[in-house]
Amino acid sequence: MSAFVHPAGLASSDALAPLLSEYALAGYARYMLLLEVLAADDKPVRMSYDAWAAELSSDDESVREFLAFCAEQALLVVDDDGECLSVYSP
């Protein structure tokens, strides 16, 4: 089993303040789930829009918006090739 370490108080950190302001607790949960998915692989995780939506229990447009927001906040690196999204943690 893979694992990742995150600091105590991450939810109250300055880095996540915009995410919590925009998406509240649901955004934090989605971000943590993404980190779990990313921790299970040692390279960027590439999936179709539909696969990301299923992974995050959402629709593909909401996932694209959320991942774009995370990329703008430098929380994640997201590459969109028009068919799939490759995501990794900086």
FENVENQUI-V137346 format. One record per residue. N is the residue number from 1. PSI is psi as a letter, one per 20 degrees, with the letter a starting at -180 (NA if undefined). Layout:
[[N & PSI] [N & PSI]]
This chain:
[[1 & p] [2 & r] [3 & r] [4 & q] [5 & p] [6 & q] [7 & q] [8 & p] [9 & j] [10 & h] [11 & h] [12 & j] [13 & q] [14 & h] [15 & h] [16 & i] [17 & g] [18 & h] [19 & g] [20 & h] [21 & g] [22 & g] [23 & i] [24 & b] [25 & h] [26 & h] [27 & h] [28 & g] [29 & g] [30 & g] [31 & g] [32 & h] [33 & g] [34 & g] [35 & h] [36 & g] [37 & g] [38 & h] [39 & h] [40 & i] [41 & q] [42 & j] [43 & r] [44 & q] [45 & p] [46 & p] [47 & q] [48 & r] [49 & g] [50 & h] [51 & g] [52 & g] [53 & g] [54 & g] [55 & h] [56 & j] [57 & l] [58 & a] [59 & r] [60 & h] [61 & g] [62 & h] [63 & g] [64 & g] [65 & g] [66 & g] [67 & h] [68 & g] [69 & g] [70 & h] [71 & g] [72 & h] [73 & j] [74 & k] [75 & h] [76 & q] [77 & p] [78 & p] [79 & p] [80 & o] [81 & j] [82 & i] [83 & h] [84 & r] [85 & p] [86 & p] [87 & p] [88 & r] [89 & p] [90 & NA]]
